[in-house]
Amino acid sequence: MTRENCLPNPALLSQRLRTASFLPDPVRVVFQCLTILIALLVGAQPSLAEDDTPQRIGVMLFDGVLTSDVVAPLEVFGVAIENEIIAGYEIVTIAPEAGLVTTHEGLTLQADYGIADAPDLDVIIVGSRYDMDPILEDQDFMAFVTEQATQADWIASNCSGVYVLAATGLLNGVNVTTYPGGEVWLKLNHPWVKVDIGATVVVDSNVVTSNGSLVSYAAAIELLKNLVGPEQSQEVADTLYFTRLLERHGRPNG
């Protein structure tokens, strides 16, 4: 039974009102007002499908992707969701085609969707590979990322994944970072992008970028903090021993 079934049918009530001529006028007036009120309430009820639609975080995969660039956000958000630290989110993986993807380090990952049947995303995260040209030249992949990034609430990249986001034009005027040494290519090819040389993780507006590799964990935790708040992101950092790692190496967890 849906929530709507729990309320009387206003059309049926209206019909009964018209046939209930035996009722005294004051009672008929009250009955009529009640019918109008119920009709308004029923019309204001959101559907359960809309209520239950999760915020969808998409991690882009492709052959040769650097493992930590994509595994880090998958683990951070996976822990947050499965341990019920956050609610109302799901994380999915998307590749040019659904199925198996092999990372640069030889790890096999499963893409839940191909770009042809992927759902809309609220957050999109793009990793990197050593040779980004095949990705940047894949028109279908780039069109998908551009469309999703344009309507997403947050966009993020690790390492040279920022090249993909820069190609969408959405990073013009935005402060970003990339892997150490990749700043020159980024600045030469996208002069309107503000490259923060020396930064590890940069958050500007609704964009999170990082150096990649193990820094991808810090970036994912930072993205989580911006999505749901510092308390939840700190709990995830503690669960993954990320806080302990930083403390033991003399760096406060910021």
Residue pairs with C-beta under 8 A, 6 or more apart in sequence:
2 48
3 45
3 48
4 42
4 45
7 38
7 41
7 42
7 45
8 38
10 35
10 36
10 38
10 39
10 42
13 31
13 34
13 35
13 38
14 35
17 28
17 31
17 32
17 35
20 28
20 31
23 31
54 88
54 89
54 90
55 88
55 89
55 90
55 122
55 123
55 153
55 227
56 89
56 90
56 91
56 92
56 119
56 120
56 121
56 122
56 123
57 73
57 77
57 89
57 90
57 91
57 92
57 121
57 122
57 123
57 124
57 125
58 91
58 92
58 93
58 94
58 118
58 121
58 123
58 124
58 125
58 148
59 70
59 73
59 74
59 91
59 92
59 93
59 94
59 125
59 127
60 70
60 93
60 94
60 95
60 124
60 125
60 126
60 127
60 145
60 161
60 164
61 70
61 93
61 94
61 95
61 101
61 109
61 111
61 127
62 95
62 96
62 101
62 129
62 135
62 141
63 101
63 102
63 129
64 102
64 103
64 104
64 129
64 130
64 131
65 101
65 103
65 104
65 127
65 128
65 129
66 103
66 104
66 105
66 127
66 128
66 129
66 130
66 158
66 159
66 212
66 213
67 103
67 104
67 105
67 107
68 158
68 212
68 213
68 214
68 216
68 217
69 127
69 128
69 158
69 159
69 161
69 212
69 213
69 216
70 93
70 103
70 109
70 125
70 127
70 158
70 216
71 107
71 216
72 158
72 214
72 216
72 217
72 219
72 220
73 91
73 125
73 156
73 158
73 216
73 219
73 220
73 223
74 91
74 93
75 217
75 220
75 240
76 217
76 220
76 221
76 224
76 236
76 240
77 89
77 91
77 220
77 224
78 91
79 85
79 236
79 239
79 240
80 86
80 89
80 224
80 228
80 232
80 236
81 89
81 90
81 91
83 236
83 239
85 232
85 235
85 236
85 239
86 224
86 227
86 228
86 232
89 227
92 112
92 113
92 118
92 119
92 121
93 109
93 110
93 111
93 112
93 113
94 111
94 112
94 113
94 114
94 115
94 118
94 144
95 101
95 111
95 113
95 114
95 115
96 114
96 115
96 138
96 140
96 141
97 111
97 114
97 115
97 116
98 111
98 112
98 113
98 114
98 117
99 110
99 111
99 114
100 108
100 109
100 110
100 111
101 108
101 109
101 110
101 111
102 108
102 109
103 109
104 129
104 130
113 119
115 140
115 141
115 144
118 144
118 148
120 148
120 151
121 148
121 152
122 152
122 153
122 154
123 152
123 153
123 154
123 155
123 156
123 223
123 227
124 145
124 148
124 149
124 152
124 154
124 155
124 156
125 155
125 156
125 157
125 158
125 161
125 220
125 223
126 145
126 155
126 156
126 157
126 158
126 161
126 162
126 164
126 165
127 157
127 158
127 159
127 161
127 212
127 216
128 157
128 158
128 159
128 160
128 161
128 163
128 179
128 212
129 135
129 160
132 160
132 163
132 164
135 141
135 142
135 164
136 142
136 163
136 164
136 167
142 164
142 167
142 168
145 164
145 165
145 168
146 167
146 168
146 169
146 170
149 155
149 165
149 168
149 170
150 168
150 170
152 206
153 206
154 206
154 207
154 208
154 223
154 226
154 227
155 165
155 170
155 206
155 207
155 208
156 207
156 208
156 209
156 210
156 219
156 223
157 164
157 165
157 176
157 178
157 208
157 209
157 210
158 209
158 210
158 211
158 212
158 213
158 215
158 216
158 219
159 178
159 179
159 182
159 210
159 211
159 212
159 213
159 216
160 178
160 179
160 182
160 212
161 212
162 171
162 176
162 177
162 178
162 182
162 186
162 209
163 178
163 182
163 185
163 186
163 189
165 171
165 176
165 207
165 209
166 176
166 186
166 189
166 190
166 193
167 190
170 207
171 190
171 192
171 193
171 207
172 190
172 192
172 193
173 192
173 193
173 194
174 193
174 194
174 204
174 205
174 207
175 194
175 195
175 196
175 202
175 204
176 186
176 193
176 194
176 195
176 196
176 202
176 204
176 207
176 209
177 183
177 195
177 196
177 197
177 199
177 200
177 201
177 202
177 209
177 210
177 211
178 186
178 195
178 209
178 211
178 212
179 211
179 212
179 213
180 211
183 195
183 197
186 193
186 195
187 193
187 195
194 204
196 202
200 210
200 211
200 215
200 218
201 208
201 209
201 210
201 211
201 215
201 218
201 219
201 222
202 208
202 209
202 210
203 222
203 226
208 219
208 222
208 223
208 226
209 219
210 216
210 218
210 219
217 240
217 242
218 242
221 233
221 236
221 237
221 242
222 233
224 232
224 233
224 236
225 232
225 233
225 234
234 243
234 253
236 242
237 243
237 253
238 244
242 253
243 253
246 252
246 253
247 253
